[in-house]
Amino acid sequence: MDNQKLPDDSQRQRCEVWTRVMGYHRPVSAFNKGKQSEHRERTHFRER
């Protein structure tokens, strides 16, 4: 693991985040500014 080389920033691919809204999966990047702000403020939890 120590000998792995990380790619340059120009070679990296941006990760696209998807979320489920009203039963449909949509990329967060497709949200309007208000919905993106709301998504950032959401509290995520894990059910046990």
C-alpha positions as a Markdown table, in Angstrom:
| # | Residue | x | y | z |
|---|---|---|---|---|
| 1 | Met | 0.0 | 0.0 | 0.0 |
| 2 | Asp | 2.9 | 2.4 | 0.7 |
| 3 | Asn | 4.1 | 2.3 | -3.0 |
| 4 | Gln | 0.8 | 3.4 | -4.5 |
| 5 | Lys | 0.9 | 6.7 | -6.4 |
| 6 | Leu | -2.2 | 9.0 | -6.4 |
| 7 | Pro | -3.3 | 10.4 | -9.7 |
| 8 | Asp | -2.9 | 14.1 | -10.5 |
| 9 | Asp | -6.0 | 16.3 | -9.8 |
| 10 | Ser | -6.5 | 16.6 | -13.6 |
| 11 | Gln | -6.8 | 12.7 | -13.9 |
| 12 | Arg | -9.3 | 12.4 | -11.0 |
| 13 | Gln | -13.0 | 12.0 | -11.5 |
| 14 | Arg | -15.5 | 13.9 | -9.4 |
| 15 | Cys | -17.8 | 11.6 | -7.4 |
| 16 | Glu | -21.5 | 12.2 | -8.1 |
| 17 | Val | -23.8 | 11.9 | -5.1 |
| 18 | Trp | -27.3 | 10.6 | -5.6 |
| 19 | Thr | -30.2 | 10.7 | -3.2 |
| 20 | Arg | -33.8 | 9.4 | -3.1 |
| 21 | Val | -36.5 | 12.0 | -3.3 |
| 22 | Met | -40.2 | 11.1 | -3.3 |
| 23 | Gly | -39.3 | 7.5 | -4.4 |
| 24 | Tyr | -37.0 | 8.6 | -7.2 |
| 25 | His | -33.2 | 8.5 | -7.3 |
| 26 | Arg | -31.7 | 11.8 | -8.5 |
| 27 | Pro | -28.2 | 13.3 | -8.6 |
| 28 | Val | -27.8 | 16.1 | -6.1 |
| 29 | Ser | -26.1 | 18.2 | -8.8 |
| 30 | Ala | -29.5 | 18.3 | -10.6 |
| 31 | Phe | -31.2 | 20.0 | -7.6 |
| 32 | Asn | -31.8 | 23.7 | -7.6 |
| 33 | Lys | -29.9 | 25.9 | -5.1 |
| 34 | Gly | -32.5 | 25.7 | -2.4 |
| 35 | Lys | -32.8 | 21.9 | -2.6 |
| 36 | Gln | -29.0 | 21.6 | -2.6 |
| 37 | Ser | -28.8 | 23.7 | 0.6 |
| 38 | Glu | -31.5 | 21.6 | 2.2 |
| 39 | His | -29.6 | 18.4 | 1.3 |
| 40 | Arg | -26.4 | 19.7 | 3.0 |
| 41 | Glu | -28.4 | 20.5 | 6.2 |
| 42 | Arg | -30.0 | 17.0 | 6.5 |
| 43 | Thr | -29.2 | 14.8 | 9.4 |
| 44 | His | -28.1 | 11.3 | 8.3 |
| 45 | Phe | -28.7 | 8.4 | 10.6 |
| 46 | Arg | -28.1 | 4.7 | 10.6 |
| 47 | Glu | -30.9 | 2.4 | 11.8 |
| 48 | Arg | -29.8 | -0.4 | 14.1 |
